[in-house]
Amino acid sequence: MPEENQNQTPAKGPIGRFLALSPDSVPKTVFVAVTLCLVASMIVSAAAVALRPLQEVNALKDKQINILQVAGIYDPNEDVVEAFAAFEPQVLELATGTFTDKFDPATFDDRAAASDPELSVALTDDPAGIARQGKYATVYLLRDDAGDIDKVILPIHGYGLWSTLYGFIALEENGNDIFGLQFYEHGETPGLGAEVDNPRWKALWNGKRLADDNGDLQISVSKAVPAAGADFHIDALSGATLTTVGVHNLVNFWMGEAGFKPFLDNLKAGDL
């Protein structure tokens, strides 16, 4: 064999040439970074999928706790599922203020329905800033030992300063006296708009009235007491004007004709 052929280095393929590169070369550095990103993303994706059922269970439990709290019957030492069994969920048709059996209250998703063109309407008059309103909503009835309605828990939501606030308002059996209000999700400013979570501010809602004796909605979240009187007034959040306005607007929207008023009228008339 000729001498020049004996001294010739065998040709390397793409993999061989890559492995022969220095460990701190640009191609190897990029390869390692991309590989780590891909592996990490796959691990995160797999964990998210695996944990989704647990997240859904925790979200449902948190919602149930908030309903128990706004109704004034939450006991941290009692099983949440057992305590929540005291409530009777019903899917309500907002336009008629009557219950419907078109949906299962245990699985009906109010938020998903509000995004479904078949189950919602686009709002032109939109003081709550929600853009679309579901035609149906899940309400929760709490009955006394005699089987009569003791409290009703209504879902409410609307835009504040930075976010949509999601919560519940609890009313007495007359459909007019407020027992409590509670938000379970929002992104308002800590120390300002986020004071909607302050127990002292939430306590201000207890005993207030929605409408006057003529049935006119008078509830007001503001700095000054309205002309209707203190029975209809909740103090504004200090330093959080836009969040205060948002809460005022969303409560008035949902308690008004476009919201739960047809249902509350039926409740007052004893037609449920």
N, C-alpha and C positions, 0 to 999 in steps of 0.2 A: 504494500500500500504506500502511496507517495507520502512523504514526510509532512507536506502541508495539510493533507487530509487528517493525519493523526493528531495534529495540534489544534484543529478547528473545534471551537466550542459548539456543542449541539444547540440547535435553535430551540428557544423556549416558547411555549404558548402564552396566551394572555394571563392565565392564572399564575404560571411560573414566573412571568415577568413582574406581576403584582407582588408575589411573595418575596421576590428578590429585592424589592424596594426597601429603603431605610424605614424603620418603625415610625420616625417622625416626619416622613414625607407627607406632602399635601394629600395625595390620593388615599393613603392609608388612614390619615386623620379624618378625612371626610367620610370614608367608609365606616369607620368605627362610630362616628357621631350619628350617621344615618341609621346604622344597625341598632344602636342603643335607643334611638327615638322610636323606631318601629317596634322593638320589643316592649318598651315602656308603654306605648300606646295600646298594644295588644293586651297587656296585663291590665291597664286601666279600663279598657273596654270590657274585658271579661269580668272584672270585678263589678263594674257598673251593672252589667246584665245579671250577674249572680245576686247582687244586693237589691235589685229593683223590687222584688216582692217584699223584702223587709222594709224598704223605704216607704212603700205604699201602705204597709200595715202601720208603720209609725206615723205617717201623715194622717191616716184615718183616726188613729188613737188620739193624736193631738187635736184634731177637729172635734172629736167627741168630748175631750176634756174641756175645750172652750165652750161647748154647748152646756155642759154640766155647770161650768163656772158662771156663765151668764144667767143661768136659771137659778143659781144660788144653792145647788145641791152637790157640789163637788166635794168629795172626801178623799184625800190622798191615800188614806189607808184602805180604801175600798176598791175592788176590782173595777176598772173603767168599763169593761164590756158589760158586766152585770149591772152597774149603775145606769149605764146608757139604755139598758133594756126598758127603763121606765118611760122612755119617750116613744111616741107614736109618729114615725115619719110619714108624711104624705106629699105626693107631687101635686102641686097646685097649678091650675091654669089661671094666669094672672088676669086675663081679660074678663073672665066671668067670676073670678073669686071662688071657684069651686074645685074640689078635688077631682082628679082624673085617674083612671086605671089603665091608661095607655102605657105607663112606664112602671117599672119596679122601683119603689122608693129606696130600696137598699143598694141599687146599682146606678140609679140615674145620676148623671154628672152634670151639674148646673153649669159649670164653666164650659164644658165641651158643647153643651146645648146652645150657649150664648154665642158660640163661634160657628154654629151650623146654620146656614141660610134657611133650611127648612124648619128649624126650631127657634128662630130668632128674627128680630126686625132691626133694621138700621134706624138710628134715632136722628131726627132733625133737631128736635128740642132736647138737648142733652146736658142739663145742668150738672149731672154727676160725672160727666166726662168718660163714659164707658163705651161710646160709639155704637155698640149693638146690645140689645136687651133680649134675653131669653124669653120665650113665651110661657115657659114653665119654670117653677122653682120648688125646691124641696123645703117644706116647713116642718117643724117639730112640735108636736102637742104633748103637753105634760098634764095628765089627769089626776084628780084627787081620788081618795078611796071610794067615793061614790060613783066614779066614772065620769064626772063632769070636768070640763076643761079648766085647768088651774092657771096655766101659762102657755103662751105660744112663742116659739122662737123662730124668728124670720131672718134669712140671710140677706145681707146688704153689702154693697161695694160701690166704690167711686174713687175718683182721682183726687189726691191731695196736692202736695207740692212736687214730690219726686216720684210718686208711685201710686198704684191703685191699692187702696185699703180694702181688705176683705174682712168681714166680721159678722156678728149677729146682734140683733136687738131682741130683748125679751120683754113681752107685754103681758099684763095681767089679763084675766079672763074677759074683761070688758073691752079689750082691744084698743084701749086708749091710754091707760096708765102704764108708764114705763117702769119695768123692774130693773133692767140693766142693759148696758151696751158693752160690747167687747170686740176688739179687732184681733184676729189671729195671724194676719200676714200684712206686711207693709214695708216700705223702705224709706220712711220719713227720717228727718235729721235727728240723731240722738241728742237728747237734752232739750229739744224744741218740739218739732212735730211728733217725735216718737213718744212724747208725754201722753199720747192717747192710751198708752199702756199703764200710766200711773194710776195705781189703785185709788188715790184720792180724787183724781179727776173722773174716773169711771164711776165712783160713788155718787157724784153729783147728779147722775141720770136717774137714780132711784127715786120714784115718787113723782117724777115730772109727767106732764100730760102732753099728748100729741095735738089734740084738737079741742076747741072750746065747745060750749054747750050747743052751739049752732052747727057743729060738725066741721067748722073751718080749721084747717091745719095751721097751728100757731107755733109749733116747736122751733126754738131759735138757739143756735150756738153762736154767741156774740159777746162783745165786751159789755154792752149796755142791756139792761132789762127791757124787753119789748113792751109795747103798749098793752099787749094781752096780759102781762103780769109775770111774776116770778115763777108761777107754776109751770111756765112754758120755757123757762130760760136755763141754759147751761153756760157757765162762764167759758170764755174763749181761752185757748191755750196761750200761755204767756210767750211772746216772742215768736209765735208760729201762726201768723195771720193767714197765710194761704192754706195751711193744713186745716185751720179752723173753718175757713170758708168751704173747703172741700168736704169736711164732715157735715157742716150745716146743709150743704147742697145735696149730698148723697142721702142723708136721713130724710130730708123733705121730698126728694124724688121718690124714694122707695115707699114712703108712707103716704104718698099722694096717689092721684088717679091713675097715673101710668104704672104705679107699683102695686102695693098691697091693699090699697083702699077698698076695692071691690070685695076682697076677702074679709077685711076688717068690718065692713058694713054688714056682710053676711053673719059674721061672728056676733056682732052687737044685736042683730035681729034674731039670733038663735036658730039660724038656718043651716047650721053645720051638724 
